[in-house]
Amino acid sequence: MVSAGGRGRGRDPLAAVEDFMVEAAALRDISELCDLAARSLGAVEGVAVMVVLTAAGGDGEPPSWIGLDGLDRDSSLSSGTAGRRSAAPLPAYIAEGLRQPDASAATVALLARRELGLADGPPLAEVASFVLEAGHGQAMRCWLGRVAVSEADGPLDASPVRPARLILRHLLSLAATLHAERQRQDSELMYQALVEQMPAIVYYREFDKPGAPTFMSPQVEDMIGFKAEEFMGSRELFVERLHPEDRQRVLELQAFHDTANLDGFGSIEYRMIHKDGRTVWLHNRGMAKRDADGKPGFLVGLIFDITEQKQLEAHVVHAQKMEAINRIAGGIAHDFNNILAVIIGYGELMADALDGQPQLREDLDAMLEAAERAKTLVGQLLSFSRRQIQQRARLRLRAVLDGMRTMLARVLREDIELRFDYAPELGSVQADRGQLEQVVMNLLVNARDAMPEGGRIEVRARNVTLEDDLNEAWEPIPAGEYVMFTVSDTGVGMDKETRRRLFEPFFTTKEQGTGLGMSTVLGLVRQHEGTLEVDSAAGEGTRVSVYLPRCADALAEAEAEAAREGAVLGGHEQVLLVEDDDQLRTLTIMVLTRLGYVVAAAEDGERALERFASESFDLVLSDVIMPGISGPELVRRLVAEQPKLEWLLMSGYAGDAIDLAEVDPRRVLSKPFSVRELAARLREVLDAKSA
C-alpha cells in the first residue's frame, strides 16, 4: 500500500525537506502522506520519519494514538512498529501542541520526543492499513529523525487538525536546523577561502601546548619557503630559521606570553631566513585570549611580509644620509675650488714671467700639475654629490679611461687584476666628462663586488658601425657610428630575474647596496643618446657594453683644440665682475685687465646693481653662490633692464641655485678655471653676440 521510493539518494537533506513540505501541504489522506514521505524523504541518506496519529474518539470509541517509525536508510517501511490503541490520555502539552500550530511547536516536539518511548507492534504496513480502515486520520504529527514511539497515559481530548498544517509546523523546525547546519558549513568554507586569500600567514597556538602552532595557513610556504605542516610539527624549525640577531628577542617575548596572564593585542618585527637563503622581514601581530578560568588560553594572529617596506625605509634613510653628505661635499668643493682657482691663476701668470728661467718654470709647472690633480679630485667629489653642471665637450675616450687608471686601481682590491684594451684610432664622443667617469666607476664597482674571491676585470674600447637600428638593447638606438666600451668580469654572474631588474631603481642584491648605481648608469647613458647591452649568466661572469655616438669630425676638432691652446685671445669690452671671494676677485681683475678688458668689480649682488645703474657694460661675469642675491637672480634682473647684455656664470658647483633646464651649459664656467679657459669662454659668449 505504501511504497518505498528510491528517488533522491544522496540529495541535500534541506532541499528534500523543502520539497516534501510543498507537496504535503495539499494532501489530506494518510496513505498519500505516508507514500509521499517514503518517496521524498526515504531515500535521503541518514533520514528517517516518525508519524504520530491521534484522533478524538467517535461513536463511543475511546481516543487512540498510533506511532509509525520506519523509514530506514534503505527506504524500507517494513521495519516500522506501532503503538497500542489506548484510552490513556497523552500529556496535556502534547495535546496542546497538536492543537496550536504556533512558534512553540519546536519546543513541544522536543518534549514529545522525550515522552514517547519505544514499543513493539505489528509491521508498519499493517498499522497503516488499520489506521485507514478505522478512519484515524483526523490529525497527524511528523518529525524527521529516528525517534521511538511508545504508549502514553491519559485520554486525548483534541480537536481535529489538518494533517498538512501539523506537517508544515514540525518540518519547519527541522528545516531550520538543517539550514543552520548548511550556514555553518558555508561559513567554514567562506572563512577557509578568506584565510587562503589573505596576504598574510594566519596562525593559532594554544598556551598549554608550548612550542609549535596548532594551525598555520598555507601562505607560510610563499613567505618562508617551508610548508605549514613543517612548522606545525616542529618548534625547532621556527627557532632555526630565526635570524641570529633577532632569535633571543623573539624567544624571550614568546616565553613571556606563554607564562604571563595577559590578553589583548601585541606585535613584533623580526627577520627569518627563507629556505633559499635570503632574509625576510616579518611583522607578527597577535591577540592573546584567556580561557574560562582566567588562565592564558590561546594566541591567534597574522604575520605579514614587510621585506619591501623595510628595504624602502632603508633606501629613504640612505638617501637622507647621501643628501647630507652631498651638501657637505658640495660646500667643501665650492670653497676648495675658489682656492684652486687662485693657485692656478697666479701660477699661470707667474709662468708667463718665467720664460727665461727654465728651472723655476719647471718647478712652477710641477705646482700647476698638482693643482690640476686637485681640480680633478674635486670634480670627482662634485660628480659623486651630483652637483656638477653637465658640460659636454668632445672627449677622447682613451684619454678619459687612462686618466681614471690610478683612481680605479684604488677602488679595486689587490686580488683583482685590471686590464685595458683599446682599438687603434679610437674615436671621440660628445659627453660630460664627470658623468662619463661616473658611468665607468659604477660599472667597475659592480664588477668588483661580483668577485668576492678575486678575479679579472677588463675594459675594452672599440669603434663600431651599426648597419641597422639596435632595438634589442635597453634603450633602442638608430644605425650609425658609435664608440663602444665594455666592462667585463669573471665574477658570479646574474640569473635571469636579476638581469631583468638590473636597472630598476632601489633593486640590489648587496646587503649594504643602495640599488641606485646601475639605474644611474642607464640614466646617464640615455642622456648622452647611447644605450647598453648586458650579457651575463649565473656562474659565468658579466659583460656590460656601453654605446655612445661617435663624433664624425674628431680629428678636425682635435686640431682646432690644439690651435686654441696655442693662443690666448683678449678683448676690449666692458665687463662687470661680481665675486665674493676677495683673492679670486683680485686675481680675476688682474687677468681680465691683462686680456684688454675694461673691468669694474663688485663683491655682491647689491653692489653690482648699484654699479650697473650708473655705468654701461657689455657682459657681466658673476659667481653663482653669493650672500644675498645669487648669481642667476642677479643676471635675471640685469637682463630685464638691458636685454642685450651678455653674461657668464662662474660656479664651484651647481647646487640648487641654477635651473639646468633654463641655463645654457656654455654660459657656466666651472671653477677652478685656467686663464686660457676664461679667455676662450669670454670670447665664445661675446663673439656669439656679433655673429
Helices and strands as residue ranges (DSSP letters): H 13-24, H 30-41, E 49-55, E 64-69, H 92-99, H 105-115, H 124-134, E 139-144, H 163-197, E 201-206, E 215-216, H 219-224, H 228-232, H 235-241, H 247-259, E 264-273, E 279-290, E 296-305, H 307-353, H 358-384, E 392-396, H 397-403, H 405-411, E 416-422, E 428-432, H 433-449, E 455-466, E 480-489, H 496-500, H 517-527, E 531-536, E 542-549, H 554-566, E 574-578, H 582-594, E 598-602, H 605-614, E 619-623, H 631-641, E 646-651, G 665-667, E 668-670, H 675-690
